[in-house]
Amino acid sequence: MPPARTCLVRLPPDGVRPLAAGELGRIDRFRERPGALVWLDLTDPGADEIRLLEREFGLHPLAIEDVRKRHQRPKIDTYPDQHMIVAYEVVGGDPDAREAHVEEPQEGNGLSEIHLFAGPGYLVTVHWGHSAAVAATLRRFQQRSSAVGETPGMLLYAVLDAAVDGYFPLLDRLSDRIDALEDLVLEGGAAHDALREVLALKRRLLELRRVLAPMRDVANALLRRDIDLIEDRAFPYYQDLYDHLVRVLDQIDVYRDLVASTLDANLAVQSNALNAVMKRLTAFTVILMVPTLIAGVYGMNFANMPELTLPYGYFATLAVMVLAGIGIAAFFRARDWL
């Protein structure tokens, strides 16, 4: 995807308007106006976009280095007059679609990295590929009646909240899949495929927890107002954001326990199936052992064997073999070994 720039400015009392390409070189002047708020969104930034960040916002060299390297863990870094936050959202979820009760696509459960830079009078979002959270917040930011974007702290909350809300539909889908796997495991069908998917779910939940635990710490740092960006009126909103992250992490821990229980159940079912097979093989071995013993006795080459002269000895021996096999089979059948 080629680099894309979207720059909006909210100037009271005029409202929100986009900045043309020729106005991007004067972003610093817009930021100096009283009550102004500039939001620059960059998709797949290249060298020109990074130079724009350095020139118009004076981002710290370490923050620029993180943008170039990507794949950062969720964190919050504070520099003079600016703050950098790294967060992750679920690819394929649209917050507006959830609010409108529109069915979401089932695929697309990957995670996408978002870098947010906030300071006095501005917010910069950088992401790679489409961001449903940013797109939904952009639409809300442009509405005159929306309270989103009245301050940098409120705009930052709106983006983070949209990203966190995207995890709930994903967890619902994982919950449904875990329930289906539990039923499949208990039925004893497709054991190999079920085991492979249980292990894949276990890795998936571990990946989500590795991302969301640091994001909870970021929300906690914002909630403590360690940075001057969060004003008093935004405090309840960040408290709600922290609560959502705690709920998501609690659900992930519960699902990890369920997956572990499903894995144990799968192993127990396989062990029971193996025990049943061994019991049947043992029963068949004992059933065949008696006729084999009798045949072995009468297969010895001795001249003085009393039964050799009986006129019906052959048929009597066969009858004994059959009756002994039937009796042993009935014995094992009564004990559910056959």
VEXDRENNU-525911 format. One record per residue (C-alpha): x, y, z; residue number from 1; residue in three letters. Coordinates in Angstrom, 2 decimals, padded with zeros to 5 digits. Example, Ala and Ser with C-alpha at 12.3 -4.5 7.8 and 13.67 -1.06 7.14 Angstrom:
xx,yy,zz,num,residu
012.30,-004.50,007.80,1,ALA
013.67,-001.06,007.14,2,SER
% end
This chain:
xx,yy,zz,num,residu
000.00,000.00,000.00,1,MET
001.45,003.43,-000.94,2,PRO
001.93,006.04,001.80,3,PRO
-001.17,008.08,002.61,4,ALA
-001.65,011.26,004.60,5,ARG
-004.80,012.59,006.23,6,THR
-004.56,015.83,008.16,7,CYS
-007.51,017.45,009.92,8,LEU
-007.57,020.57,012.03,9,VAL
-010.26,021.68,014.46,10,ARG
-010.39,025.46,014.76,11,LEU
-013.06,026.88,017.05,12,PRO
-015.64,028.02,016.20,13,PRO
-015.28,026.92,012.57,14,ASP
-015.13,023.18,013.32,15,GLY
-013.07,020.56,011.56,16,VAL
-011.60,020.92,008.09,17,ARG
-008.96,018.96,006.16,18,PRO
-005.62,020.49,005.35,19,LEU
-004.57,020.46,001.72,20,ALA
-001.19,019.06,000.68,21,ALA
000.19,022.58,000.33,22,GLY
-000.80,023.41,003.92,23,GLU
001.09,020.54,005.52,24,LEU
004.19,022.70,005.67,25,GLY
002.35,025.12,007.98,26,ARG
001.09,022.65,010.57,27,ILE
003.16,024.30,013.28,28,ASP
001.33,027.60,012.66,29,ARG
-002.07,025.95,013.02,30,PHE
-000.94,024.39,016.29,31,ARG
-000.09,027.82,017.69,32,GLU
-003.67,029.08,017.35,33,ARG
-005.68,029.13,020.61,34,PRO
-007.92,026.06,020.97,35,GLY
-006.65,024.47,017.75,36,ALA
-006.21,020.72,017.46,37,LEU
-004.34,019.11,014.56,38,VAL
-004.63,015.41,013.78,39,TRP
-002.22,013.93,011.25,40,LEU
-002.79,010.30,010.24,41,ASP
-000.11,008.47,008.26,42,LEU
-000.57,005.10,006.58,43,THR
002.57,003.16,005.61,44,ASP
004.85,006.16,006.08,45,PRO
007.88,006.59,003.85,46,GLY
010.90,008.84,004.02,47,ALA
008.88,011.96,003.11,48,ASP
006.32,011.32,005.84,49,GLU
009.04,010.79,008.44,50,ILE
010.69,014.07,007.45,51,ARG
007.28,015.74,007.84,52,LEU
007.06,014.42,011.41,53,LEU
010.52,015.69,012.21,54,GLU
009.95,019.11,010.66,55,ARG
006.42,019.98,011.79,56,GLU
006.20,018.22,015.14,57,PHE
009.83,017.98,016.21,58,GLY
009.49,014.35,017.28,59,LEU
012.31,012.94,019.33,60,HIS
014.95,010.91,017.38,61,PRO
014.21,007.82,019.50,62,LEU
010.53,008.05,018.60,63,ALA
011.42,008.33,014.92,64,ILE
013.69,005.29,015.30,65,GLU
010.77,003.28,016.70,66,ASP
008.64,004.23,013.69,67,VAL
011.35,003.05,011.33,68,ARG
011.94,-000.26,013.12,69,LYS
008.31,-001.08,014.03,70,ARG
007.35,-004.27,015.90,71,HIS
007.60,-002.48,019.23,72,GLN
005.98,-003.78,022.39,73,ARG
003.04,-001.71,023.73,74,PRO
004.57,001.10,025.74,75,LYS
004.46,004.79,026.58,76,ILE
007.56,006.98,026.20,77,ASP
007.64,010.53,027.43,78,THR
009.83,013.19,025.82,79,TYR
009.88,016.97,026.31,80,PRO
006.41,018.31,025.31,81,ASP
005.47,015.05,023.55,82,GLN
004.41,011.52,024.38,83,HIS
004.64,008.36,022.29,84,MET
002.27,005.43,022.75,85,ILE
002.48,002.08,020.97,86,VAL
-000.75,000.05,020.86,87,ALA
-002.17,-002.86,018.89,88,TYR
-005.61,-003.41,017.39,89,GLU
-007.33,-006.44,015.88,90,VAL
-007.20,-006.46,012.09,91,VAL
-010.60,-006.85,010.48,92,GLY
-012.85,-005.32,013.16,93,GLY
-014.82,-002.11,012.59,94,ASP
-016.11,-000.36,015.74,95,PRO
-018.85,001.41,013.77,96,ASP
-020.01,-001.91,012.39,97,ALA
-020.30,-003.30,015.90,98,ARG
-022.31,-000.28,017.04,99,GLU
-024.66,-000.68,014.08,100,ALA
-024.97,-004.46,014.73,101,HIS
-023.49,-005.28,011.34,102,VAL
-022.05,-008.76,011.00,103,GLU
-018.26,-008.67,010.96,104,GLU
-015.97,-010.86,008.89,105,PRO
-014.85,-014.00,010.66,106,GLN
-011.35,-013.93,009.25,107,GLU
-008.67,-011.39,009.99,108,GLY
-007.67,-012.12,013.55,109,ASN
-004.18,-010.63,013.25,110,GLY
-002.83,-007.68,015.20,111,LEU
-001.83,-004.35,013.72,112,SER
000.60,-001.89,015.29,113,GLU
-000.35,001.76,015.88,114,ILE
002.03,004.51,016.98,115,HIS
000.45,007.59,018.55,116,LEU
002.27,010.86,019.23,117,PHE
000.47,013.41,021.38,118,ALA
001.43,016.85,022.53,119,GLY
-000.02,020.32,023.05,120,PRO
-002.56,020.88,020.30,121,GLY
-001.86,017.82,018.16,122,TYR
-002.15,014.07,017.73,123,LEU
-000.25,011.98,015.18,124,VAL
-001.26,008.40,014.37,125,THR
001.00,006.12,012.35,126,VAL
-000.08,002.67,011.21,127,HIS
000.69,000.13,008.53,128,TRP
-002.24,-001.02,006.49,129,GLY
-005.87,-000.13,007.13,130,HIS
-006.78,000.71,010.73,131,SER
-010.44,000.27,011.60,132,ALA
-010.00,002.09,014.91,133,ALA
-008.40,005.15,013.28,134,VAL
-010.91,005.20,010.41,135,ALA
-013.88,005.09,012.79,136,ALA
-012.42,007.83,015.00,137,THR
-011.66,009.99,011.98,138,LEU
-015.33,009.86,010.97,139,ARG
-016.43,010.78,014.49,140,ARG
-013.84,013.57,014.70,141,PHE
-015.29,015.28,011.63,142,GLN
-018.81,015.44,013.08,143,GLN
-019.64,018.82,014.55,144,ARG
-021.80,017.35,017.29,145,SER
-019.14,014.88,018.41,146,SER
-017.16,015.52,021.58,147,ALA
-014.28,013.47,020.16,148,VAL
-011.23,015.60,019.63,149,GLY
-012.06,018.58,021.80,150,GLU
-008.65,018.10,023.43,151,THR
-005.61,015.93,022.56,152,PRO
-006.33,013.77,025.62,153,GLY
-009.90,013.05,024.53,154,MET
-008.82,012.33,020.95,155,LEU
-006.12,009.96,022.20,156,LEU
-008.69,008.17,024.34,157,TYR
-011.08,007.80,021.38,158,ALA
-008.43,006.04,019.26,159,VAL
-007.30,003.75,022.08,160,LEU
-010.85,002.91,023.07,161,ASP
-011.76,001.96,019.49,162,ALA
-008.67,-000.27,019.32,163,ALA
-009.49,-002.03,022.62,164,VAL
-013.15,-002.53,021.70,165,ASP
-012.00,-004.56,018.70,166,GLY
-010.81,-007.34,020.99,167,TYR
-014.26,-008.24,022.33,168,PHE
-015.66,-009.71,019.06,169,PRO
-012.42,-011.66,018.64,170,LEU
-012.74,-013.12,022.13,171,LEU
-016.37,-014.05,021.42,172,ASP
-015.27,-015.97,018.34,173,ARG
-012.52,-017.71,020.30,174,LEU
-015.02,-018.64,023.01,175,SER
-017.38,-020.19,020.45,176,ASP
-014.51,-022.15,018.94,177,ARG
-013.36,-023.42,022.33,178,ILE
-016.91,-024.63,023.09,179,ASP
-017.05,-026.42,019.73,180,ALA
-013.67,-028.04,020.36,181,LEU
-014.77,-029.24,023.80,182,GLU
-017.78,-030.97,022.24,183,ASP
-015.60,-032.45,019.49,184,LEU
-013.03,-033.75,021.97,185,VAL
-015.65,-035.31,024.24,186,LEU
-017.25,-037.02,021.25,187,GLU
-013.86,-038.47,020.38,188,GLY
-013.99,-037.43,016.73,189,GLY
-011.18,-035.96,014.64,190,ALA
-008.77,-036.18,017.53,191,ALA
-005.68,-035.22,015.51,192,HIS
-007.30,-032.11,013.99,193,ASP
-008.78,-031.13,017.36,194,ALA
-005.38,-031.39,019.05,195,LEU
-003.78,-029.23,016.37,196,ARG
-006.43,-026.54,016.74,197,GLU
-006.28,-026.63,020.55,198,VAL
-002.55,-025.96,020.38,199,LEU
-003.11,-023.18,017.83,200,ALA
-005.67,-021.57,020.15,201,LEU
-003.25,-021.84,023.04,202,LYS
-000.56,-020.02,021.06,203,ARG
-003.10,-017.41,019.93,204,ARG
-004.21,-016.64,023.48,205,LEU
-000.60,-016.41,024.61,206,LEU
000.10,-013.92,021.82,207,GLU
-002.91,-011.81,022.81,208,LEU
-001.86,-011.78,026.45,209,ARG
001.68,-010.80,025.54,210,ARG
000.28,-007.74,023.77,211,VAL
-002.58,-006.79,026.09,212,LEU
-000.70,-007.01,029.39,213,ALA
001.65,-004.13,028.41,214,PRO
-001.33,-002.22,026.99,215,MET
-002.98,-002.48,030.40,216,ARG
000.17,-001.01,031.93,217,ASP
000.00,001.86,029.42,218,VAL
-003.62,002.54,030.36,219,ALA
-002.65,002.42,034.03,220,ASN
000.11,004.98,033.45,221,ALA
-002.37,007.25,031.66,222,LEU
-004.88,006.73,034.46,223,LEU
-002.34,007.80,037.05,224,ARG
-001.87,010.95,034.98,225,ARG
001.87,010.62,034.93,226,ASP
001.75,012.83,031.84,227,ILE
000.23,016.30,031.66,228,ASP
-001.79,015.42,028.56,229,LEU
-004.72,013.94,030.50,230,ILE
-007.00,016.61,031.89,231,GLU
-009.51,016.15,034.71,232,ASP
-012.54,015.74,032.44,233,ARG
-010.80,012.88,030.57,234,ALA
-010.02,010.92,033.76,235,PHE
-013.30,008.88,033.84,236,PRO
-012.82,007.91,030.20,237,TYR
-009.33,006.52,030.82,238,TYR
-010.68,004.71,033.86,239,GLN
-013.21,003.04,031.56,240,ASP
-010.42,002.19,029.09,241,LEU
-008.40,000.55,031.86,242,TYR
-011.48,-001.41,032.98,243,ASP
-012.00,-002.73,029.42,244,HIS
-008.41,-003.93,029.25,245,LEU
-008.71,-005.67,032.61,246,VAL
-011.88,-007.40,031.41,247,ARG
-010.19,-008.54,028.21,248,VAL
-007.19,-009.92,030.10,249,LEU
-009.48,-011.72,032.57,250,ASP
-011.32,-013.34,029.67,251,GLN
-008.05,-014.39,028.07,252,ILE
-006.91,-016.02,031.33,253,ASP
-010.23,-017.87,031.59,254,VAL
-009.97,-019.04,027.97,255,TYR
-006.39,-020.21,028.54,256,ARG
-007.63,-022.34,031.44,257,ASP
-010.43,-023.70,029.25,258,LEU
-007.97,-024.55,026.47,259,VAL
-005.70,-026.30,028.99,260,ALA
-008.71,-028.24,030.28,261,SER
-009.68,-029.14,026.72,262,THR
-006.15,-030.37,026.07,263,LEU
-006.26,-032.49,029.23,264,ASP
-009.67,-033.82,028.22,265,ALA
-008.33,-034.73,024.78,266,ASN
-005.45,-036.63,026.36,267,LEU
-007.87,-038.39,028.73,268,ALA
-010.17,-039.39,025.85,269,VAL
-007.21,-040.75,023.90,270,GLN
-005.99,-042.65,026.94,271,SER
-009.45,-044.14,027.51,272,ASN
-009.67,-045.13,023.84,273,ALA
-006.26,-046.79,024.08,274,LEU
-007.32,-048.64,027.23,275,ASN
-010.47,-049.89,025.46,276,ALA
-008.38,-051.17,022.55,277,VAL
-005.97,-052.91,024.90,278,MET
-008.85,-054.58,026.75,279,LYS
-010.30,-055.90,023.48,280,ARG
-006.93,-057.16,022.32,281,LEU
-006.41,-058.88,025.68,282,THR
-009.85,-060.50,025.48,283,ALA
-009.22,-061.78,021.94,284,PHE
-005.83,-063.11,023.00,285,THR
-007.32,-065.09,025.89,286,VAL
-010.16,-066.40,023.68,287,ILE
-007.70,-067.68,021.10,288,LEU
-005.26,-068.97,023.69,289,MET
-007.47,-071.92,024.83,290,VAL
-008.00,-073.42,021.32,291,PRO
-004.31,-072.86,020.63,292,THR
-003.39,-074.74,023.83,293,LEU
-005.64,-077.68,022.98,294,ILE
-004.36,-077.82,019.39,295,ALA
-000.81,-077.66,020.69,296,GLY
-001.38,-080.59,023.06,297,VAL
-002.84,-082.79,020.35,298,TYR
-000.17,-081.76,017.93,299,GLY
002.53,-083.57,019.93,300,MET
003.85,-086.71,018.21,301,ASN
003.38,-089.40,020.88,302,PHE
002.10,-092.91,020.05,303,ALA
000.42,-093.61,023.40,304,ASN
-002.17,-090.82,023.60,305,MET
-005.52,-092.18,024.86,306,PRO
-007.70,-089.83,022.84,307,GLU
-006.14,-090.82,019.52,308,LEU
-008.19,-094.03,019.35,309,THR
-011.58,-092.44,020.10,310,LEU
-013.88,-092.57,017.05,311,PRO
-015.28,-089.07,017.72,312,TYR
-012.20,-087.57,019.36,313,GLY
-011.57,-085.06,016.57,314,TYR
-015.10,-083.66,016.68,315,PHE
-015.15,-083.68,020.48,316,ALA
-011.92,-081.68,020.57,317,THR
-013.31,-079.11,018.11,318,LEU
-016.47,-078.83,020.22,319,ALA
-014.42,-078.23,023.35,320,VAL
-012.47,-075.49,021.54,321,MET
-015.65,-073.76,020.36,322,VAL
-017.43,-074.01,023.71,323,LEU
-014.38,-072.76,025.59,324,ALA
-014.07,-069.77,023.22,325,GLY
-017.78,-068.95,023.58,326,ILE
-017.60,-069.19,027.35,327,GLY
-014.56,-066.94,027.64,328,ILE
-016.10,-064.44,025.19,329,ALA
-019.30,-064.35,027.28,330,ALA
-017.22,-063.77,030.39,331,PHE
-015.43,-060.75,028.87,332,PHE
-018.64,-059.49,027.29,333,ARG
-020.33,-059.39,030.69,334,ALA
-017.47,-057.18,031.95,335,ARG
-017.61,-054.85,028.91,336,ASP
-014.25,-055.91,027.55,337,TRP
-015.73,-056.75,024.14,338,LEU
% end
